[in-house]
Amino acid sequence: MTLLFAAAGLPAGGASELGLVDPGVEQATIAPVVVRELTTENNGPRRRIELLAGYSALAEQVSQRSVATADVLFETALGLVYRGEVFHIQGFVVERLGGVAYLYRVAAMS
């Protein structure tokens, strides 16, 4: 699974000031994750998934991005890519044991 983030820098110039330059995205690979396909209604999103990721799978990205917690990773992500398809993050739940986060449940839809 890959999280997508807005790229930090833009090239200097008039085109970027007018918003004519696409800043692109930065990708952050998270592994291992468990993916569950969720059922969808006929008139709902095409595809829904639930991702389960342990804190240790997210720890590297937390330190590389200099954020306080993995919660911030999901709050600031533009979306995620799974098997070549882009998904919108609907929300996430943090499972805690003794006040310490150990599992993240992320719901996403395409």
C-alpha positions, 0 to 999 in steps of 0.5 A, a space after each residue: 500500500 502506498 500513501 500519497 502526499 502533496 509534494 513540498 516544493 514548487 519551482 519558482 516562476 510565474 506559472 507556479 504562482 498562478 497555479 499552472 504547475 502541478 506540484 506532484 505527489 510524494 509516495 510513502 510505501 507502508 508494509 506489511 498491511 492486511 487488506 479486506 474487501 468490503 461490500 458495496 451497494 449498487 449505487 455506492 462507491 465502486 470499491 471499498 477496502 479496509 487496511 489493517 496496519 501495525 504501528 511498526 509498519 508505520 514507524 519508518 514513515 512517521 520518523 521520515 516525515 517528522 510527524 508526531 504520530 501515525 494519525 497525522 500521516 492519515 490526516 495529511 494523506 491525499 489518498 492511497 494506492 492499492 494494486 494500482 488503483 487510487 482510493 480516497 481515505 474515508 477515515 481511520 480508527 486507532 486500536 490501543 492497548 494500555 494507551 499505546 497504539 498498536 493497530 490502525 484500521 483505515 477505510 478507503 473507497 475508490 
